Amino acid sequence: MRPKWSRLPALCAVLLTGGVGCAGLAPCDTATATAGAQYLGQTILAPNTLFAGTVVGGLSGISYDSARDCYYVISDDRSAHGPARFYTVRLSVSDRGVDGAVITAMTPLLDQGGRPFEPAAFDATPPVIPPDPEGIAFDAGRQRLYWSSEGERRTDGPRGAILADPWVRTAGLDGSYLGQVTMPSQLAMSAQPTGPRRNTTLEGLTVTSDGGMLFAAMEGPGYDDGPLPDHAHGALTRITAYRLDSDGSSDEPVAQYAYPLEPAAEPSGTNGLSDLTALSDTAFLVIERGFGDRSTVRLFRAEIAGATDVLGMPSLAGASVTPMTKTLVADLSTTPGLEPLDNIEGLTLGPRLPDGRQSVILVSDDNFSPHEVTQFVAFAMPAD
């Protein structure tokens, strides 16, 4: 979630039986190819859409369930507009675009005791620190979800520092708590200028199609890994790999790789990794998103290739490492017809299109602001 700009979007909505939905924007007359990806279209939810007693917003991660032809979409609401939760959404995706977003379910994410998370109460004793949900990944083989929280880091409170480490947890499709993976030491929150920065920790989450690997990506560098990207310099952030056991559990990370973030592009002030989706055990689609008077959003294909395993390295600043490689697939900021373009935070592979191409679906986080939008955007990638 990031503070954003003011915009008065043109929106549309329609109520459909079985859920809340919206009518899609008309697809472009002429499809636009951008560096190997073709923009198909988008659909936008009406602001302040309500479903099951919650405000639908803050959508920060998305994962496709091909067997049910639905999407699990996580909200980064910290139990302020409803319990920490994910939605089940149906989209009509074709080579003509994406249409008819319909919300069919809202599922609270539950704590170890089987309860929904309470709203934040930082002044309570002890403080109540709800999760900051950001990433979600569906494991089709095990019929479960992985989801991430960015944790919390507040160092200026009158009662001292308030710290909560980021996590990746496993949940049933009913939101029940099933387990939690072990975080690498570099992700432990600290009141000192070390470890993760606030609100730049775990954003991206993906499971490989065979269910063998889980990858969790940091939005930006921790204090020990150098400054955030700016207009002059990029930065290195970390992607952590877990090998999943037959039951879906993984006690320890098995590797970690440095991902090279681009410098910030005008008018954005910085840049970060907002999500990724696995193409294989070693290749990914990655979204980098900057924020400012207008979003800058770029889609990359990234490869582990000969990247250095940095799991045992406490600091990347000044270190000699080989980062992951990447190539630009699409610059959404300059894609003709893609207007508006908002705070894109979620990414997943959708269904195959009739011509064999792979659809790619993205979702934006409106920050619960009337000046931003919740949009589902569709691209098509060439057939393998």
C-alpha positions as CSV (number, residue, x, y, z in Angstrom):
1,M,0.0,0.0,0.0
2,R,1.3,3.4,-1.0
3,P,0.1,7.0,-0.8
4,K,-0.9,8.0,-4.3
5,W,-2.2,10.8,-6.4
6,S,-5.6,12.3,-7.2
7,R,-7.5,11.1,-10.2
8,L,-11.2,11.1,-11.1
9,P,-11.6,7.8,-13.0
10,A,-14.5,6.9,-15.2
11,L,-16.0,3.9,-13.6
12,C,-18.9,1.5,-14.2
13,A,-20.6,-1.2,-12.2
14,V,-23.3,-3.9,-12.5
15,L,-24.8,-6.3,-10.0
16,L,-24.7,-9.9,-11.1
17,T,-26.5,-12.9,-9.6
18,G,-24.2,-14.7,-7.1
19,G,-21.8,-11.8,-6.5
20,V,-20.8,-8.2,-7.0
21,G,-19.4,-7.4,-10.4
22,C,-18.6,-4.7,-12.9
23,A,-18.9,-4.3,-16.6
24,G,-15.5,-4.2,-18.3
25,L,-14.2,-1.3,-20.3
26,A,-14.5,-1.8,-24.0
27,P,-11.5,-3.6,-25.4
28,C,-9.1,-1.6,-27.7
29,D,-10.0,-1.6,-31.4
30,T,-6.4,-2.3,-32.2
31,A,-4.5,-4.6,-29.9
32,T,-1.1,-3.2,-28.9
33,A,2.0,-5.4,-28.8
34,T,4.6,-4.3,-26.4
35,A,8.0,-6.2,-26.4
36,G,6.4,-9.6,-26.8
37,A,3.3,-8.9,-24.6
38,Q,-0.1,-7.8,-26.1
39,Y,-2.4,-5.6,-24.0
40,L,-5.9,-7.0,-24.2
41,G,-7.9,-4.8,-22.0
42,Q,-9.1,-4.1,-18.4
43,T,-12.1,-4.0,-16.2
44,I,-12.6,-1.7,-13.2
45,L,-14.6,-2.1,-10.0
46,A,-16.7,0.7,-8.8
47,P,-15.3,2.6,-5.8
48,N,-16.5,1.5,-2.3
49,T,-17.8,-1.7,-3.7
50,L,-19.2,-3.7,-0.7
51,F,-19.3,-7.5,-0.4
52,A,-20.1,-9.6,2.6
53,G,-20.0,-6.6,4.9
54,T,-16.5,-5.5,3.7
55,V,-15.2,-2.7,1.5
56,V,-13.5,-4.3,-1.5
57,G,-10.1,-2.6,-1.9
58,G,-6.4,-2.8,-1.2
59,L,-6.1,-5.7,-3.6
60,S,-2.4,-6.5,-3.5
61,G,-2.0,-10.1,-4.7
62,I,-3.8,-12.5,-7.1
63,S,-3.5,-16.2,-7.9
64,Y,-5.4,-18.3,-10.5
65,D,-7.1,-21.6,-9.8
66,S,-7.5,-23.1,-13.2
67,A,-9.6,-26.1,-12.1
68,R,-12.3,-23.7,-10.7
69,D,-11.5,-20.9,-13.2
70,C,-11.4,-18.4,-10.4
71,Y,-8.9,-16.0,-8.8
72,Y,-7.9,-15.7,-5.1
73,V,-7.2,-12.0,-4.5
74,I,-5.8,-10.8,-1.2
75,S,-6.5,-7.4,0.4
76,D,-3.9,-5.5,2.3
77,D,-6.5,-4.2,4.7
78,R,-5.2,-4.6,8.2
79,S,-8.6,-5.5,9.6
80,A,-9.8,-1.8,9.3
81,H,-12.5,-2.2,6.7
82,G,-13.3,-5.8,7.5
83,P,-11.2,-8.8,8.7
84,A,-7.8,-9.6,7.1
85,R,-9.1,-11.5,4.1
86,F,-9.0,-12.7,0.5
87,Y,-11.8,-12.6,-2.1
88,T,-12.7,-15.2,-4.7
89,V,-13.2,-13.5,-8.1
90,R,-14.4,-14.7,-11.5
91,L,-13.2,-12.9,-14.7
92,S,-14.1,-13.5,-18.3
93,V,-10.8,-13.5,-20.1
94,S,-10.4,-13.9,-23.9
95,D,-8.4,-12.6,-26.7
96,R,-10.8,-9.6,-26.8
97,G,-9.9,-8.6,-23.2
98,V,-11.1,-9.1,-19.7
99,D,-14.7,-8.5,-18.7
100,G,-17.3,-9.1,-16.0
101,A,-15.3,-9.2,-12.7
102,V,-17.6,-10.9,-10.2
103,I,-16.8,-11.3,-6.5
104,T,-18.2,-14.6,-5.3
105,A,-16.8,-15.0,-1.8
106,M,-15.0,-13.2,1.0
107,T,-12.9,-15.4,3.2
108,P,-11.3,-14.1,6.5
109,L,-7.7,-15.3,7.1
110,L,-7.5,-16.8,10.5
111,D,-4.8,-16.8,13.2
112,Q,-3.4,-19.9,14.9
113,G,-6.4,-20.0,17.2
114,G,-8.9,-20.0,14.4
115,R,-10.0,-16.4,14.9
116,P,-10.1,-13.5,12.5
117,F,-7.4,-10.9,13.1
118,E,-8.4,-7.9,15.2
119,P,-7.8,-4.2,14.1
120,A,-4.6,-2.5,15.1
121,A,-4.4,-1.2,18.6
122,F,-0.8,0.0,18.9
123,D,-1.4,1.7,22.2
124,A,-2.9,-1.3,23.9
125,T,-0.9,-3.5,26.4
126,P,0.3,-5.6,24.7
127,P,-0.2,-3.9,21.4
128,V,-2.4,-5.5,18.8
129,I,-0.5,-5.8,15.5
130,P,-2.6,-7.3,12.7
131,P,-0.9,-8.6,9.6
132,D,-0.2,-6.5,6.5
133,P,-1.2,-9.0,3.8
134,E,0.4,-8.5,0.5
135,G,1.1,-11.7,-1.5
136,I,-1.0,-14.8,-2.2
137,A,-0.2,-18.1,-4.1
138,F,-2.5,-21.0,-4.8
139,D,-1.1,-24.5,-4.5
140,A,-3.3,-26.6,-6.8
141,G,-1.9,-30.0,-5.9
142,R,-2.4,-29.5,-2.2
143,Q,-5.5,-27.3,-2.4
144,R,-4.1,-24.6,-0.1
145,L,-2.9,-21.1,-0.1
146,Y,0.4,-19.4,0.9
147,W,0.1,-15.7,2.0
148,S,2.5,-13.1,3.2
149,S,2.5,-10.3,5.6
150,E,4.9,-7.3,5.6
151,G,5.0,-7.2,9.4
152,E,5.5,-3.9,11.3
153,R,8.3,-1.6,12.3
154,R,7.5,1.5,14.3
155,T,10.4,3.0,16.3
156,D,9.0,6.4,17.5
157,G,6.1,5.4,19.7
158,P,5.9,6.7,23.3
159,R,6.0,3.1,24.6
160,G,9.0,2.1,22.5
161,A,9.4,0.2,19.3
162,I,6.6,-1.9,17.9
163,L,8.0,-4.7,15.9
164,A,6.5,-7.7,14.0
165,D,8.5,-9.8,11.7
166,P,7.2,-10.5,8.2
167,W,5.8,-14.0,7.5
168,V,4.7,-16.5,5.0
169,R,1.8,-18.6,6.2
170,T,-0.1,-21.5,4.8
171,A,-3.9,-21.4,4.8
172,G,-6.8,-23.7,3.8
173,L,-9.2,-22.4,1.2
174,D,-11.5,-21.6,4.2
175,G,-8.8,-19.3,5.6
176,S,-7.8,-21.6,8.4
177,Y,-4.2,-21.5,9.7
178,L,-2.1,-24.5,8.5
179,G,1.5,-23.5,9.2
180,Q,4.2,-21.0,8.7
181,V,7.6,-21.1,7.0
182,T,10.9,-20.0,8.5
183,M,12.1,-16.6,7.5
184,P,15.8,-16.0,6.8
185,S,17.6,-13.9,9.3
186,Q,17.8,-10.9,7.1
187,L,14.1,-10.4,7.4
188,A,14.0,-10.0,11.2
189,M,12.7,-6.6,12.2
190,S,14.8,-4.4,14.3
191,A,14.5,-1.0,16.1
192,Q,18.0,-0.2,14.8
193,P,18.7,0.7,11.1
194,T,19.2,-2.9,10.2
195,G,17.0,-5.6,8.7
196,P,13.9,-4.7,6.6
197,R,12.5,-1.2,6.2
198,R,8.9,-0.6,7.1
199,N,6.5,-1.4,4.3
200,T,9.1,-2.7,1.9
201,T,9.3,-6.3,2.9
202,L,7.4,-9.3,1.5
203,E,5.3,-8.3,-1.5
204,G,5.7,-11.1,-4.1
205,L,4.7,-14.7,-3.6
206,T,4.5,-17.6,-6.0
207,V,4.4,-21.4,-6.1
208,T,5.7,-23.3,-9.1
209,S,3.1,-25.2,-11.1
210,D,4.3,-28.6,-9.9
211,G,4.1,-27.4,-6.3
212,G,7.8,-28.1,-5.7
213,M,9.1,-24.6,-5.0
214,L,7.8,-21.5,-3.2
215,F,9.4,-18.1,-3.8
216,A,8.9,-15.0,-1.6
217,A,10.2,-11.6,-2.8
218,M,11.0,-8.4,-1.0
219,E,9.7,-5.2,-2.4
220,G,12.9,-3.3,-1.8
221,P,16.3,-3.6,-0.1
222,G,16.7,-3.8,3.7
223,Y,18.9,-1.4,5.5
224,D,21.9,-3.7,5.2
225,D,21.5,-4.1,1.5
226,G,21.8,-0.4,0.6
227,P,19.5,2.6,-0.2
228,L,16.2,2.4,-2.0
229,P,16.2,3.0,-5.7
230,D,16.1,6.6,-6.8
231,H,16.4,8.4,-10.2
232,A,20.2,7.8,-10.4
233,H,20.5,4.3,-9.0
234,G,18.7,1.0,-8.9
235,A,19.1,-1.4,-6.0
236,L,19.3,-5.1,-5.1
237,T,16.4,-6.8,-3.3
238,R,16.0,-10.5,-2.3
239,I,14.0,-13.4,-3.5
240,T,14.0,-16.4,-1.1
241,A,13.4,-19.9,-2.3
242,Y,11.8,-22.8,-0.4
243,R,11.6,-26.4,-1.4
244,L,8.2,-27.8,-0.5
245,D,7.8,-31.2,1.0
246,S,5.2,-33.7,-0.1
247,D,2.8,-32.2,2.5
248,G,3.5,-28.7,1.4
249,S,5.6,-27.8,4.4
250,S,9.1,-26.3,4.3
251,D,11.1,-25.6,7.5
252,E,14.0,-23.6,6.1
253,P,14.8,-21.5,3.0
254,V,17.1,-23.4,0.6
255,A,18.4,-20.4,-1.4
256,Q,18.1,-16.7,-1.9
257,Y,18.9,-14.5,-4.9
258,A,19.6,-10.8,-5.5
259,Y,17.1,-9.2,-7.9
260,P,18.2,-6.0,-9.6
261,L,15.6,-3.2,-9.3
262,E,15.5,-0.5,-12.0
263,P,16.2,3.1,-11.0
264,A,13.0,5.1,-10.4
265,A,11.4,6.5,-13.5
266,E,9.9,10.0,-13.6
267,P,7.6,11.0,-12.2
268,S,7.9,8.2,-9.6
269,G,10.2,8.8,-6.6
270,T,11.3,5.2,-6.1
271,N,10.7,1.7,-7.5
272,G,10.0,-1.7,-6.0
273,L,9.1,-5.3,-6.8
274,S,5.3,-5.6,-6.2
275,D,4.7,-9.3,-7.3
276,L,6.1,-12.2,-9.2
277,T,4.8,-15.4,-10.7
278,A,6.8,-18.5,-11.6
279,L,7.2,-19.7,-15.1
280,S,9.4,-22.6,-14.0
281,D,11.8,-23.3,-11.1
282,T,14.2,-20.7,-12.4
283,A,12.1,-18.2,-14.5
284,F,9.5,-15.6,-13.4
285,L,7.4,-12.7,-14.5
286,V,8.1,-9.8,-12.2
287,I,6.2,-6.5,-11.7
288,E,8.2,-3.4,-10.8
289,R,6.1,-0.5,-9.7
290,G,6.9,3.1,-8.8
291,F,4.5,5.6,-7.4
292,G,4.2,9.4,-7.7
293,D,1.9,11.7,-9.7
294,R,1.5,8.7,-12.1
295,S,2.4,5.0,-11.6
296,T,5.3,3.6,-13.5
297,V,4.7,-0.2,-14.0
298,R,7.0,-2.5,-15.9
299,L,6.8,-6.2,-16.5
300,F,10.0,-8.2,-16.7
301,R,11.0,-11.8,-17.3
302,A,13.6,-12.7,-14.8
303,E,15.9,-15.7,-14.6
304,I,18.0,-17.2,-11.8
305,A,20.6,-18.5,-14.3
306,G,24.0,-18.1,-12.7
307,A,22.8,-15.8,-9.8
308,T,24.8,-16.0,-6.6
309,D,23.0,-17.7,-3.6
310,V,23.1,-14.8,-1.1
311,L,21.2,-16.6,1.7
312,G,24.2,-16.6,4.0
313,M,25.2,-13.0,3.2
314,P,24.0,-10.5,5.9
315,S,24.6,-7.5,3.6
316,L,24.5,-6.9,-0.1
317,A,25.8,-3.4,0.1
318,G,29.2,-3.3,-1.6
319,A,29.3,-7.1,-2.0
320,S,30.4,-8.8,-5.2
321,V,27.4,-10.8,-6.3
322,T,25.9,-12.0,-9.6
323,P,22.2,-10.9,-9.6
324,M,19.4,-12.5,-11.5
325,T,19.1,-11.5,-15.1
326,K,16.0,-9.9,-16.6
327,T,14.5,-8.6,-19.8
328,L,11.7,-6.1,-20.3
329,V,8.4,-7.7,-21.4
330,A,6.1,-4.7,-21.3
331,D,6.1,-1.1,-20.0
332,L,2.6,-0.6,-18.9
333,S,3.3,3.1,-18.3
334,T,3.6,3.6,-22.1
335,T,1.2,1.0,-23.4
336,P,-1.3,2.7,-25.7
337,G,-4.9,2.3,-24.5
338,L,-4.0,1.3,-21.0
339,E,-5.7,4.2,-19.2
340,P,-6.1,4.7,-16.3
341,L,-3.0,2.9,-15.0
342,D,-3.0,2.7,-11.2
343,N,-1.0,1.1,-8.4
344,I,-0.5,-2.4,-9.9
345,E,0.5,-4.8,-7.1
346,G,-0.7,-8.3,-8.1
347,L,0.3,-10.7,-10.9
348,T,-0.8,-14.2,-12.0
349,L,-0.9,-16.4,-15.0
350,G,-4.5,-16.7,-16.2
351,P,-6.0,-19.2,-18.6
352,R,-4.6,-20.2,-22.0
353,L,-6.3,-18.3,-24.8
354,P,-8.0,-20.1,-27.7
355,D,-4.9,-19.4,-29.9
356,G,-2.6,-21.0,-27.3
357,R,-1.2,-17.8,-25.9
358,Q,-0.8,-17.4,-22.1
359,S,-2.9,-14.7,-20.5
360,V,-1.4,-12.6,-17.7
361,I,-3.7,-10.9,-15.2
362,L,-2.7,-8.0,-13.0
363,V,-4.6,-6.2,-10.2
364,S,-4.2,-2.8,-8.7
365,D,-4.4,-1.7,-5.0
366,D,-6.6,1.4,-4.7
367,N,-5.4,2.1,-1.1
368,F,-9.1,2.5,-0.2
369,S,-9.0,5.9,-1.9
370,P,-11.8,7.5,-3.9
371,H,-9.2,8.9,-6.2
372,E,-7.7,5.5,-7.2
373,V,-9.1,2.5,-8.9
374,T,-9.3,-1.3,-8.5
375,Q,-8.5,-2.6,-12.0
376,F,-8.0,-6.0,-13.5
377,V,-5.7,-5.8,-16.5
378,A,-5.1,-8.5,-19.1
379,F,-2.1,-9.2,-21.3
380,A,-1.2,-12.1,-23.6
381,M,2.2,-13.7,-23.9
382,P,3.3,-15.7,-27.0
383,A,2.7,-19.5,-26.8
384,D,5.7,-21.5,-25.6
